[in-house]
């Protein structure tokens, strides 16, 4: 009798799990959602490859612009004009800069996101109510990849995991994502931050 109860419990658990698994979002729906984000802001928690944790505020302005303001040490990361710059307040050196196209973040800041593009998506699965999509630049897979995690009803980006060229992973968890907002270009300006002595 006990075995029957266990079996029934397993069947009911599976029955209730199936609708959640059926929530897998299509690549078309995810592409449309990302293309629909013109501006957005969110609080974020970042888990670095060494296990350290940082928090901050993120601003996006597509295409091509992002601002990560870190709470703990006031580090600032800006993406704009096809560049990424890291401003370290503890350093007396100019900000470290490199091309945006060489980072997986470029894939969600692009003007037109098409996840159906040949060889762009390298992983596509569900984990309960979440849809996970791993993407890379099909012309430059050596630049690394980004795994995006979405929930449905309504579609919402919850986190991403960037794997860099060396294989190190950085997870960014988004909280209170707010789409829309009027953000001035100066908020993302690398040159303006350099002029301010950051």
Kinemage of the C-alpha trace (Angstrom):
@kinemage 1
@onewidth
@group {chain A} dominant
@subgroup {mainchain}
@vectorlist {calphas} color= white
{ca unk a 1} P 0.000 0.000 0.000
{ca unk a 2} L 2.846 2.350 0.862
{ca unk a 3} L 4.461 1.672 -2.531
{ca unk a 4} L 1.183 2.525 -4.285
{ca unk a 5} L 0.960 5.837 -2.406
{ca unk a 6} L 4.546 6.643 -3.375
{ca unk a 7} L 3.805 5.766 -7.009
{ca unk a 8} L 0.655 7.918 -7.032
{ca unk a 9} L 2.570 10.811 -5.465
{ca unk a 10} L 5.178 10.517 -8.204
{ca unk a 11} L 2.500 10.484 -10.913
{ca unk a 12} L 0.770 13.575 -9.497
{ca unk a 13} L 4.114 15.350 -9.162
{ca unk a 14} L 4.857 14.604 -12.808
{ca unk a 15} L 1.384 15.715 -13.868
{ca unk a 16} L 1.829 19.080 -12.163
{ca unk a 17} L 5.366 19.457 -13.506
{ca unk a 18} L 4.339 18.967 -17.124
{ca unk a 19} L 2.513 22.303 -17.522
{ca unk a 20} L 5.577 24.099 -16.181
{ca unk a 21} L 7.762 22.302 -18.702
{ca unk a 22} L 5.327 23.245 -21.463
{ca unk a 23} L 6.146 26.912 -20.840
{ca unk a 24} L 9.277 26.677 -23.021
{ca unk a 25} L 9.511 29.921 -24.932
{ca unk a 26} L 10.185 29.926 -28.651
{ca unk a 27} L 13.323 31.561 -29.999
{ca unk a 28} L 11.065 33.910 -31.985
{ca unk a 29} L 9.288 35.022 -28.805
{ca unk a 30} L 12.574 35.586 -26.991
{ca unk a 31} L 14.045 37.530 -29.922
{ca unk a 32} L 10.918 39.708 -30.092
{ca unk a 33} L 11.083 40.352 -26.336
{ca unk a 34} L 14.749 41.401 -26.462
{ca unk a 35} L 14.204 43.574 -29.533
{ca unk a 36} L 11.297 45.227 -27.705
{ca unk a 37} L 13.589 46.449 -24.930
{ca unk a 38} L 14.729 49.938 -25.871
{ca unk a 39} L 15.614 51.073 -22.352
{ca unk a 40} L 15.544 49.250 -19.036
{ca unk a 41} L 16.925 49.332 -15.525
{ca unk a 42} L 17.362 46.697 -12.825
{ca unk a 43} L 19.108 45.971 -9.571
{ca unk a 44} L 21.610 43.185 -10.051
{ca unk a 45} L 23.572 40.649 -8.076
{ca unk a 46} L 26.752 39.422 -9.715
{ca unk a 47} L 28.423 36.132 -8.818
{ca unk a 48} L 31.989 36.084 -10.090
{ca unk a 49} L 34.004 33.064 -11.152
{ca unk a 50} L 35.949 33.149 -7.861
{ca unk a 51} L 32.704 32.995 -5.845
{ca unk a 52} L 32.759 36.639 -4.776
{ca unk a 53} L 29.474 38.554 -4.927
{ca unk a 54} L 28.780 42.154 -5.919
{ca unk a 55} L 25.575 44.166 -6.247
{ca unk a 56} L 24.642 47.278 -8.148
{ca unk a 57} L 22.362 49.031 -10.603
{ca unk a 58} L 22.133 48.317 -14.319
{ca unk a 59} L 20.884 50.629 -17.063
{ca unk a 60} L 20.385 49.517 -20.668
{ca unk a 61} L 19.752 51.581 -23.751
{ca unk a 62} L 19.622 49.532 -26.907
{ca unk a 63} L 21.312 49.318 -29.225
{ca unk a 64} L 24.782 49.192 -27.794
{ca unk a 65} L 24.667 50.962 -24.444
{ca unk a 66} L 24.871 49.678 -20.877
{ca unk a 67} L 25.911 51.027 -17.479
{ca unk a 68} L 26.795 48.837 -14.470
{ca unk a 69} L 27.154 50.819 -11.230
{ca unk a 70} L 28.622 48.678 -8.434
{ca unk a 71} L 27.638 49.458 -4.858
{ca unk a 72} L 30.575 48.172 -2.817
{ca unk a 73} L 33.655 49.731 -4.414
{ca unk a 74} L 32.039 52.195 -6.845
{ca unk a 75} L 33.435 50.382 -9.875
{ca unk a 76} L 31.725 51.499 -13.066
{ca unk a 77} L 31.432 49.550 -16.321
{ca unk a 78} L 30.189 51.378 -19.407
{ca unk a 79} L 29.359 50.050 -22.864
{ca unk a 80} L 28.828 52.538 -25.675
{ca unk a 81} L 30.130 53.456 -29.131
{ca unk a 82} L 31.190 49.838 -29.663
{ca unk a 83} L 33.496 49.988 -26.627
{ca unk a 84} L 33.475 48.646 -23.085
{ca unk a 85} L 35.351 50.534 -20.367
{ca unk a 86} L 35.996 49.491 -16.767
{ca unk a 87} L 36.528 52.370 -14.335
{ca unk a 88} L 38.296 51.182 -11.182
{ca unk a 89} L 38.284 53.897 -8.474
{ca unk a 90} L 41.231 52.203 -6.751
{ca unk a 91} L 43.442 52.571 -9.824
{ca unk a 92} L 45.351 55.624 -10.998
{ca unk a 93} L 45.412 54.229 -14.520
{ca unk a 94} L 42.992 55.110 -17.352
{ca unk a 95} L 40.014 52.768 -17.668
{ca unk a 96} L 40.634 49.413 -19.280
{ca unk a 97} L 38.879 49.394 -22.662
{ca unk a 98} L 38.125 46.772 -25.286
{ca unk a 99} L 35.737 46.320 -28.240
{ca unk a 100} L 32.123 45.535 -27.339
{ca unk a 101} L 31.916 43.045 -30.208
{ca unk a 102} L 34.495 40.887 -28.432
{ca unk a 103} L 32.162 40.354 -25.458
{ca unk a 104} L 29.090 38.092 -25.314
{ca unk a 105} L 27.134 41.062 -23.895
{ca unk a 106} L 27.133 42.441 -27.442
{ca unk a 107} L 24.592 39.754 -28.384
{ca unk a 108} L 21.819 41.352 -26.265
{ca unk a 109} L 22.847 44.932 -27.031
{ca unk a 110} L 22.740 44.404 -30.807
{ca unk a 111} L 20.360 46.478 -32.904
{ca unk a 112} L 18.541 43.424 -34.223
{ca unk a 113} L 18.572 40.188 -32.221
{ca unk a 114} L 17.738 37.026 -34.161
{ca unk a 115} L 18.316 33.885 -32.146
{ca unk a 116} L 17.360 31.786 -35.173
{ca unk a 117} L 20.524 32.920 -36.907
{ca unk a 118} L 22.590 29.961 -38.048
{ca unk a 119} L 24.868 28.570 -35.303
{ca unk a 120} L 24.126 31.448 -32.921
{ca unk a 121} L 22.252 29.330 -30.352
{ca unk a 122} L 24.339 26.509 -28.901
{ca unk a 123} L 21.948 25.515 -26.096
{ca unk a 124} L 18.154 25.674 -25.756
{ca unk a 125} L 16.336 23.969 -22.902
{ca unk a 126} L 13.926 24.335 -19.992
{ca unk a 127} L 14.448 24.033 -16.260
{ca unk a 128} L 11.002 23.941 -14.719
{ca unk a 129} L 9.316 27.254 -15.585
{ca unk a 130} L 12.537 28.720 -16.975
{ca unk a 131} L 13.766 28.746 -20.561
{ca unk a 132} L 17.543 28.747 -20.992
{ca unk a 133} L 19.200 29.925 -24.191
{ca unk a 134} L 22.963 29.851 -24.721
{ca unk a 135} L 24.212 32.014 -27.582
{ca unk a 136} L 27.498 33.000 -29.156
{ca unk a 137} L 28.749 35.044 -32.072
{ca unk a 138} L 28.674 32.399 -34.843
{ca unk a 139} L 31.540 34.149 -36.614
{ca unk a 140} L 33.669 34.385 -33.462
{ca unk a 141} L 32.835 31.598 -30.985
{ca unk a 142} L 36.211 32.250 -29.359
{ca unk a 143} L 34.760 35.440 -27.837
{ca unk a 144} L 32.764 33.344 -25.372
{ca unk a 145} L 29.048 32.792 -24.818
{ca unk a 146} L 26.079 34.095 -22.885
{ca unk a 147} L 23.352 31.963 -21.327
{ca unk a 148} L 20.079 33.840 -20.920
{ca unk a 149} L 17.412 32.702 -18.468
{ca unk a 150} L 13.772 33.677 -19.059
{ca unk a 151} L 10.418 33.072 -17.431
{ca unk a 152} L 7.067 33.210 -19.235
{ca unk a 153} L 3.628 34.819 -18.758
{ca unk a 154} L 4.828 37.497 -19.302
{ca unk a 155} L 8.232 36.911 -20.845
{ca unk a 156} L 10.963 38.318 -18.618
{ca unk a 157} L 14.745 38.129 -18.584
{ca unk a 158} L 15.846 36.922 -15.145
{ca unk a 159} L 19.586 36.421 -15.393
{ca unk a 160} L 22.505 35.711 -17.658
{ca unk a 161} L 25.753 33.787 -17.354
{ca unk a 162} L 28.716 34.993 -19.392
{ca unk a 163} L 31.494 32.543 -20.170
{ca unk a 164} L 34.573 34.443 -21.322
{ca unk a 165} L 37.392 33.418 -23.617
{ca unk a 166} L 39.246 31.738 -20.748
{ca unk a 167} L 36.178 29.749 -19.664
{ca unk a 168} L 35.496 31.806 -16.517
{ca unk a 169} L 31.801 32.260 -15.709
{ca unk a 170} L 30.113 35.392 -14.355
{ca unk a 171} L 26.443 35.214 -13.361
{ca unk a 172} L 24.283 38.342 -13.297
{ca unk a 173} L 20.893 38.005 -11.563
{ca unk a 174} L 18.376 40.748 -12.328
{ca unk a 175} L 15.907 42.075 -9.754
{ca unk a 176} L 13.043 44.518 -10.333
{ca unk a 177} L 13.641 44.782 -14.070
{ca unk a 178} L 11.814 47.877 -15.318
{ca unk a 179} L 11.423 48.378 -19.049
{ca unk a 180} L 11.245 51.945 -20.345
{ca unk a 181} L 12.761 55.131 -19.025
{ca unk a 182} L 14.379 58.201 -20.544
{ca unk a 183} L 18.130 57.914 -20.013
{ca unk a 184} L 20.446 60.596 -21.423
{ca unk a 185} L 23.346 59.574 -23.639
{ca unk a 186} L 25.697 61.112 -21.058
{ca unk a 187} L 24.794 58.302 -18.628
{ca unk a 188} L 26.682 55.883 -20.875
{ca unk a 189} L 29.473 58.165 -22.129
{ca unk a 190} L 32.960 56.734 -21.634
{ca unk a 191} L 34.639 59.959 -22.735
{ca unk a 192} L 32.582 62.031 -20.278
{ca unk a 193} L 33.535 59.725 -17.400
{ca unk a 194} L 37.217 59.990 -18.384
{ca unk a 195} L 36.902 63.797 -18.466
{ca unk a 196} L 35.420 63.696 -14.964
{ca unk a 197} L 38.514 61.900 -13.773
{ca unk a 198} L 36.831 58.560 -13.031
